[in-house]
Amino acid sequence: MLKIILQDPRYLYPFNERARDLRIQNTPLWLLQRDLLAPYVTSEREIPHRVEETELSIIQEACIVYRDNLYFNQAYIDSFIRQAKTKNRPSRAAFSPTDPAFREHALPLANSYTPGGGLYFADLWYYPNGFEENSDPLIIDLKAHEVGYYHVPTYMAAEQGDLVFQVPQRAMLAIDTWVHIFIADMVFGLFSQATAVEEKLEDPFFKMRVLAKALFEGKQVLSCSELVKIGRNCTIAPSAIISGPAIIGDNVTIEAGVVIDNCIIGNNVNISQGCELMLSVINDGVFLPFRAALFMTTLMDNAMVAQNTCLQMCVIGRNTFVGAGSTFTDYNLLPLPIRALDGDGNLSETNRPVLGGCVGHNCRLGSGIVVSPARTIESDVVIVSSETRRVITHDVRYEDSDHHNLRGSELHQRLYPRPGEAGSETW
């Protein structure tokens, strides 16, 4: 089957980079898509923006067509292709607004879905005999179920006791904002994988295998090699505590007192003494000095978070440094809805009662910075902690970077300009 990739030319703020080039689950999105579709396709074609209809009209063979800003997991794409082939009709992925996972996590802030007939359509099609103008909606049940992740005291939220995610087994969403990266990595990624393991544990044979491994290795059940996958050439201190399901890559150093719970750790990562990581995705080349704490946070490749820093529900870009003693908060002290930039660049409600911040690529943040919920710092920004700039209460753009007023500003290069600016791609 032929695979057709439609380019999405939009840059995601604050990264100033296309969604396809950002990492989800420690893998560039375009590569993740390729690997999941590999069992089905024999050739591929990438179609540039603005010439899609002309290129598609000449396709006369079975093909799958998708926009390159889509994230999906294996369970979703298997179900979509299987059901589309059974129908043997041109089909387009569609969602019901009553699906809890789509309604709660994929739809807020998004602008990639096309509404129509009471449904929302994604840019994913299957054509059994070549391109056709009309296609039938194909609704795939995401099989979502409620998972609690945070107990809320009554003084924080009198109407609810637990914060919950609607976790799908079949995950699919468009990456239109940085919040969708958080959702893809955490809710549709780590949480979904953990619930899949819980379901597998209902199989008595799998449960016996896990128990046998734990008994043989002399470890707790959640720490045995059946649930914690460790790569080659890793150095792990005996006092480190690692609970699965977790994946640890190659050439990883984990030092004394480290606690890791349900995380993905990439290759060539160094985690120093006393760090605590829970439900986080740590990409290749990351360095965490002692006593850094991460909760439901993504660190992209070659980021560094210095000692005594706390990141909660955040996304940090590649080659970015976060100074010692910094804190990214995730809860509005006044009962106001948390808002973030949507896919159209407007402030909209995130549908999240708690949410951290986002830092772009190639940033340098000084020590002792406090970042308010859902605030963003654009790529290539330098923030020097001072009496007038210690608490970040508004989004920080490149023009606001402190390095413009410092001697040696030319030493900090701008690597991620906005679309249309010097050095950026043009479409």
TORVEX-585760 format. One record per residue: x, y, z of N, C-alpha, C in turn. Coordinates in steps of 0.1 Angstrom, whole numbers, plus 2048, in hexadecimal, padded with zeros to 3 digits. Layout:
! residues N
XYZXYZXYZ
...
! end
This chain:
! residues 427
8087F480080080080080980C800
8048177F980B8237F880882C804
81283380981083D81481284B80F
80885481180986280D80A86A819
81487281A81687B82681388A821
80A89082880689E82580E8A782E
8158B082981D8B98328158C3839
8178C58468118D084D81C8DA84F
81B8E68498268F08498268F8856
81C8F785F81C90086A8278FD874
82C90887A83590688582E907893
8328FE89C82C8FE8A98339088B2
82C9118B883191A8C28329128D0
83C9148D884791D8D78549178D0
85290B8CA85E9048C586390A8B7
8599108B085C9158A286290A89A
85B8FF89A85E8F38938528EB88F
8528E48848468DD8808448D1889
8378CD88A8348C289383B8B5890
83D8B38838438A687E8518A4884
8588B08878668AF88B8678AF89A
85D8B08A185D8B08B085C8A18B5
86189F8C18628918C685688E8CE
8508828CB84587C8D384A86F8D8
84A86C8E484E85F8EA85D85D8E6
8658678E68738678E38768628D5
86D8658CC86F8628BD86986E8B5
8708738AB86B87D8A385D87889D
85388189C84687D89984687788B
84D87C88184D876874852868874
85C86587D86285787E85884E885
85185388F84784B89683C84788D
83885088482D84D87A832842871
83E84486C84483A86384582C868
84982B87584B81E87B83E81787D
83381F881826819884820814877
82281B86C81C81785F82480E857
83080B85B8398028548337F5850
82B7EE8588267E185481C7E2849
8177ED84680C7EE83C8117F482E
81C7FB82E81F80382282B7FD81B
82C7FF80E8377FA80683E806800
8388127FF83E81E7F983782A7FF
83E8357FE83884180383B84D7FA
8338587FC8358647F483186F7FE
83987A7FE8368868068328917FD
8268978008208A17F88228AF7FF
8288B87F882A8C67FE81D8CD800
81D8D68098118DE80B80D8E67FF
8008E77FD7F98EF7F37F88E87E5
7FE8DC7E47FC8D57D77F58C77DA
7EE8C67E57E98B97E97DF8B37E0
7D58BB7DC7CA8B57D37CF8B17C6
7D88B97C07DE8B57B37E68A87B4
7EE8A67BE7F689A7C07ED88E7C3
7E38907CC7DB8857D07D28807C4
7CE8897BB7C48857B17CA87B7A7
7D78797A77DD87079D7E08627A4
7DD8617B07DF8547B77D484A7B3
7D983E7AE7CF8347AA7D18277B0
7D68277BC7D981A7C37D581C7D2
7D48117D97D08117E77DB81A7EF
7D68227F77DF82B7FE7DA83080C
7E28338157DF83A8217E5848821
7DD8528247E18608237DF866831
7E986E8357E88748437F1881843
7EC88A84B7F489684E7FF893858
80B89A85681689685E81789C86C
80C8A287080B8A787E80389E887
7FF8928827F788888A7FF87F892
7FB87D89E8018738A77F68688A8
7FB85B8A67F28508A97FB8448AE
7F483B8B57FC8308BA7F88238B1
7FF8188B47FD80C8AB7EF8078AC
7E98078B87DB8028BA7D180A8B1
7D38178B07CA81F8A87CB81C899
7D881D8957DA81C8867D680E882
7D980488A7D57F68867C67F5884
7BE7FB88E7B07FA88E7AA802882
7B080E87F7AC8168747AD80F867
7B980A8647BC8038577B37F6856
7B27EF8617AA7E386079C7E685D
7967EF8637887F28617867F9853
78F80184F78E80884278F7FD837
7987F38387997E982E78C7E082E
7867DE83A77A7D683A76F7DD833
76E7EA8357637F282E7667F381F
7737F381B7777F480D771800806
77180B80E76C81880977682380D
77682E80577F83980A77A83D818
78383E82178084182F78984C835
78385483E78A85E84578885D854
79385E85B79285D86A78986886F
78086487877686D87E77586A88D
77187589476F8738A37618798A6
75B8728B074F8778B67528808C1
74C88C8C274E8958CE74B88F8DB
7448838DB74187D8E874C8738EC
7568718E47618688E87698708F3
76A86A8FF77087290A77E876908
78686D90279487090079687B8F5
78E87A8EB78F8858E078A8928E6
77E8928ED77889E8F27818A58FC
78789D90578E8A391079C8A790D
7A38A09047B18A29027B58A68F3
7AF8A08E97B38A38DC7AD8AF8D6
7A08B28D97998BD8D379D8CB8D8
79F8CD8E57A38DA8EA7B08DF8E4
7AF8EC8E07BB8F38DA7BE8EF8CB
7B78E48C67BA8DF8B97B38E78AE
7B98E88A27B38EE8977B58E588A
7B98D988C7BB8D08807AF8C787C
7A58C788579A8BE88278F8C687B
7898BF87177E8C68697718C186F
7698CA87475B8C68797518C586E
7488BB86F73E8B98657358AD869
7288AF86871E8A586B71F8A0879
7228A98837238A589173089D894
73989C88B74689588D75289F88B
75D89A88F76A8A188C773898884
77889D87878089586F78E898870
79788E8717A58908717AB88E863
7B78928607BD8918537C4884852
7BC8798527C186C8507B6864848
7BA85F83C7B18598327B784B82E
7AE84382A7B18368237A9836816
7B083380B7AA8327FE7AD8247F8
7A481C7F67A680E7F27AA80D7E3
7A68177DB7A88177CC7AD8247C7
7B482B7CF7B98387CA7B08447D0
7B58507CE7AE85C7D37A085E7CE
7978617D778A8657D47868717DC
77E87A7D777A8867DE7728847EA
76987A7EA7608787F576586B7FD
76486C80A76886181375E86081E
75D85482375485182E75B85383C
75485884675A85A85375C84C859
76884A85F76B83E86676E841874
76583E87D76784188C76D835893
77983789878082D8A077E8308AE
7788278B67768288C47848288CB
7878338D17958348D879682C8E4
78B8268E978B81D8F5791824901
78C83090479183890F78B83391C
79383492778D83293479483C93E
78D83F94879184A95179C84595B
7A784D95C7B284A9647B585696D
7B585497A7B885F9837C7861984
7CC86D9867DA8709877DD87A992
7D48809987D788B9A17CB88C9AB
7CD88B9B87C388D9C27C389C9C5
7B78A29C47B68B19C67AF8B39D4
7B68BB9DD7B08BE9E97A38C79E7
79A8C79F078D8CE9EE7908DD9ED
79A8E39F379C8F19F27A18F59E4
7A68EB9DC7AA8EE9CE79F8EC9C4
7968E39C678B8E19BD7808DA9C5
7768E29C976C8DC9D27638D29CA
7628D29BD7598CA9B675F8BD9B1
76B8BA9B37718AE9AF77C8A99B8
77E89C9B97878979C27948929BB
79388D9AF79F8899A879F88F99A
7AB8939957AD8979887AE88A97F
7A988A9747A987E96C7AD88195D
7B28779577B58779487AB86C942
7A786F9367A086592E7AA85E925
7AF85392A7BA84C9237B5842919
7B984490C7B583B9017BF82F8FF
7B98248FB7C18198F67C681C8E8
7BD8218E07C08258D27C28348D2
7CE8398D07D18478D27D384E8C4
7CD8598C37CF8618B77CB8708B9
7D48798B67D18878B77DA88F8AD
7D689B8AA7DE8A48A27E68AD8AB
7F38AE8A87FC8B68B07FB8C58AA
7F38CD8B17F18DB8AD7F88E58B6
7FA8E18C28008EA8CC80A8E18D5
8118E88DD81A8E18E78128D98F1
8068DD8F47FE8D58FD7FB8C88F8
7F98C78EB7F78BA8E48038B08E5
80F8B68E681B8AE8E881A8A88F6
8168B09008158AB90D80A8A090E
7FF8A29077F58989077FA88B900
80188C8F58068818ED8108798F5
8198808FC82387990481D873911
81587A91881087692580386E924
7F88749207EB86E9217EA863916
7ED86690A7EC85C8FF7F88548FD
80285690580F84F905811847911
81784D91C81B84592880E83F92F
8048479307F88429377F283692F
7F18389227EB82E91A7F382191A
80182291A80981691B808810928
8078179338058119407F880A942
7EE81093C7E180993D7E17FC935
7E87FC92A7EA7F09217F17E5929
7FB7E99318027DF9397F87D9944
7F07E294A7E77DE9547DD7D394E
7D97D69427D07CC93B7D77BF939
7E37C09357EB7B39327EC7AB93F
7ED7B294A7EF7AB9577E37A395B
7D77A69547CC79D9577CD790951
7D778E9477DA7819427E277994C
7DD76E9517E476795B7F2762957
7F475F94A80175A94680B766946
80777294281077D942813781951
80978095980B78496781577A96E
81476D96A81D76397082B76696B
82C76A95E83A76D959840779960
83878396383D78F96A84178B978
83978397F83C77F98D84877798D
84A76E98385676598386276D981
86177797886D780975871788982
86778D98986979599587078C9A0
86B7809A18707769AB87E7729A8
88176F99B88E76B997898776998
89478399589E78E99689E7949A4
8957909AD8957959BB8917A49BB
8887A89B38837B69B28747B69B5
8707C39B78617C59B885B7C29AA
84E7BF9AA8487BB99D8497C6993
8477D39978477DE98D8557E2989
85F7DC98F86D7DF98C8747D4984
86D7C99828747BE97B8757C196C
87E7B99658827BC9578767BA94D
86B7B39528607B29498597BF947
85A7C89518537D595085C7E194F
8697DF9528737E995187D7E4946
87D7EA93A8867E692F8927EF930
89E7E99318AA7F19328B37EE926
8B97F89208C17F79148CF7F2918
8D87F490E8E67EF90F8EF7F9916
8F97F491C9047FD9228FE80792B
8F58049348EF80D93E8F680B94B
8F88169538FD8159608F281A96A
8ED8119738E281497C8E781198A
8E681B9938EA8199A08E18109A8
8E68089B18DD7FE9B88D28059C0
8D48119C48CA8189CC8BF81F9C4
8C181F9B78B78259AE8AA81C9AE
89F8239AE89281C9AE88B81F9A0
88881499988281698C87680D98B
86A81398985D80C98985880D97B
85380197684D80196983E803968
83980395C84080195084980D94C
85680A94986081494586980E93B
86E81893387881492888481D92A
89081792B89C81E92D8A581A921
8AB82491A8B282290E8C181E910
8C981F9078D781B9078E082690D
8EB8229138F582B9198EF835923
8E783092B8E08399358E7837943
8E984294A8EF8429578E5847961
8E183E96B8D88429758DF840983
8E184B98A8E984B9968E18489A2
8E78499AE8E18459BB8D584D9BE
8CB8479C48BF84E9C98B58529BF
8B784F9B28AE8539A88A184B9A9
8968519A788984B9A688384D999
88084299287984398486D83B985
86284198185583A98184D83C974
84C83196C84483296084983D957
85583B95285B84594986183F93D
86484793386C84392787884B928
88484492889184B92989884791C
89D8519158A484F9088B284A90A
8BA84B8FF8C88478FF8D1852904
8DC84E90A8E785890E8E1862918
8D985E9218D486792B8DB865938
8DE87093F8E586F94C8DC875957
8D886D9608CF87196B8D7870978
8DA87B97F8E387C98A8DB879997
8E287A9A28DD8759AF8D087D9B3
8C78759B98BB87B9BF8B08809B6
8B287E9A98A78839A089B87A9A1
88F88099F88287999F87B87C992
87787198B87087297E86486A97F
85887097C84C86897C84486C970
84086196983786395D83D86D954
84A86C95085087694785786F93C
85A87793186187292586E87A924
87987392588687992588D875918
88F87E90F89487B9028A4879902
8A98768F78B78728F68C087E8FB
8CB87B9028D58859058D288E910
8C888C9178C48959228CD89392E
8D089E9358D889D9428D08A494D
8CE89C9588C78A19648D18A096F
8D78AC9748DF8AC9808D68A898C
8DD8A89988D68A29A48CA8AA9A8
8C08A29AD8B48A79B38AA8AE9AA
8AB8AC99D8A18B19948948A8995
8888AF99487C8A79968738AA98A
86E8A09838658A197885989997A
84D89F97784089897883989B96B
83689096482E89195783489C94E
84189A94C8488A594485089E939
8518A592E8598A19228658AA921
8718A492187E8AA91E8828A5910
8838AE9068888AA8F98978A98F9
89C8A48EE8AA8A08EE8B48AB8F2
8BE8A78F98C98AF8FE8C58BA907
8BA8B990D8B68C49178BE8C1924
8BE8CB92C8C58CA9398BD8D1944
8B98CB94E8B28D19598BA8D0966
8BE8DB96B8C88DC9768C28D8983
8CA8D798E8C68D299B8BB8DA9A1
8B38D39A98A98D99B189E8E09A9
89C8DB99D8928E19948868D7994
87A8DD99386E8D59938668D9987
8638CF97F85B8D197284F8C8973
8438CE9728368C697382E8C9967
82B8BE95F8228BF9538288C9949
8348C894683B8D193D8408CA931
8448D292784A8CE91B8568D7919
8628D191886F8D99178768D590A
8798DF90287F8DC8F488D8D78F5
8928D48E98A08CF8E88AB8D98EA
8B68D58EF8C28DE8F18BE8E98FA
8B68E79048B18F290D8B78EF91B
8BB8FA9228C08F992F8B6900939
8B28F99448AA8FF94E8B28FF95B
8B490B9608BD90E96B8B9908978
8C29079828C090198F8B5909997
8AD90199E8A39079A789790D9A0
89590A99488A90F98C87D90698F
87290D98D86590599085B909985
8558FF97F84A90197683D8FD97D
83590698082890398781E8FE97E
8138F79838098F197A7FB8F497F
7F98FD9897EC8FF98F7EA90E991
7DF91498C7DB92198E7D792399C
7DC92D9A47D992F9B17CB9349B3
7C693C9A97B89409A97B193799F
7A49349A279D92B99A79993098C
7A39329847A29379767A592B96D
79E92A9617A29209587B0922952
7B79189507C591994A7C391A93B
7C99249357C99279277D6926921
7D69229147E392190C7E09248FE
7EA9278F67E892A8E87E391E8E0
7D891F8D97D39148D17DA9148C3
7D590B8BB7DB9098AD7DA9158A4
7D191F8A87D092B8A07D79378A6
7DE9348B17E693F8B87DE9478C1
7D29438C57CA94A8CF7CA9438DC
7C894B8E77C79458F47BA93E8F6
7BA9328F97AE92A8FB7AF921908
7A491D90D7A59149197AA907915
7B390191E7BA8F591B7B28E991F
7A78EB92779F8E092C7A88D7936
7B28DD93C7BB8D79457BA8DF952
7B78D995E7B78E096A7C58E396F
7CF8DA96B7DD8DD96E7E58DA962
7EF8E39607F78E29548048EB956
80F8E595381C8EC95481E8F5948
82B8F994682F90293B8378FB930
83B9029278428FD91B84E906918
859900915865908911869902903
86D90B8FA8719078ED87F9028EC
8849018E08928FC8DE89D9078E1
8A89028E48B490B8E58B29178EF
8AB9148FA8A991F9048B391D90F
8B59289168BE9289228B693092D
8B29299388AB92F9438B492F94F
8B593A9558BE93C9618B893596D
8BF9359788BB92E9848B093698B
8A792E99289D93499A89193A993
88F93698788393B97F876934984
86B93B98585E93598885593897C
84F92E97684792F96A83992C96E
82F93596B82193396E81B928964
81092296880A91895F80891C951
80B91394880891493980F920933
81992593982193093282B929929
82F93091E83892B914844934913
84F92E91085C93690D8609328FF
86193B8F68649388E88739338E7
87592C8DC8829268D988C9328D8
89992F8DC8A49388DB8A49438E6
89B9428F089A94D8FA8A494A905
8AA95590A8B29549168AC95D921
8AA95792D8A495E9388AE95E944
8B296A9488BB96C9538B396F95F
8B496796A8AC96A9768B197797C
8A797F9808AA98C98689E99098F
89F99C9968959A099E8889A3996
88A9A898A87F9AC98187A9A0979
88299597887D98A97088197D976
87897997F87A96C98686E964984
86296A984856963982850966974
84F95B96C84A95D95E83B95B95F
83496795D82596795D81F96894F
82796B94582296D93882C96592E
82696192382F95B91883B963915
84695D913852964910856961901
85796C8F985A96A8EB86996E8E9
86E96B8DD87C96D8DA88097B8DC
8779848D987A9938DA87C9978E9
87798F8F287899290088498B907
88C9848FF89797D9048A198690B
8A79839168B198B91D8BE98C916
8C198390D8CE9839078D098F8FD
8C59958F98C69A18F08CD9AC8F7
8CC9AD9048D29B890C8DE9B4913
8E49A99108F09A49178FC9A590D
9089A79139149A790B916998907
91A9978FA91C9898F59109838EF
90598B8ED8F99868E88FA97E8DB
9059828D390797B8C690B96D8C8
90F9698D491395B8D69079528D7
8FC9578DA8F094F8DA8E89508CD
8EA9458C58E49468B78D59438B8
8CE9488AE8C09458AD8BF9398A3
8BB92E8A88BA9228A08AC91E89B
8A29248A189492189E88C92D89B
88E93489088694088D87893C88A
86F94688A861944887860943877
85493E87385293D86485394A85E
85A94B85385C95784B867960850
86D95D85B87996486088695E85A
89096685A89D9618548A195485A
8A594B8518A993E85689F933857
89293785688792D857884928849
87D91C84987891783C86D91F837
86B91F82A86092682485791C81D
84A91E81C84191581683891C80C
! end
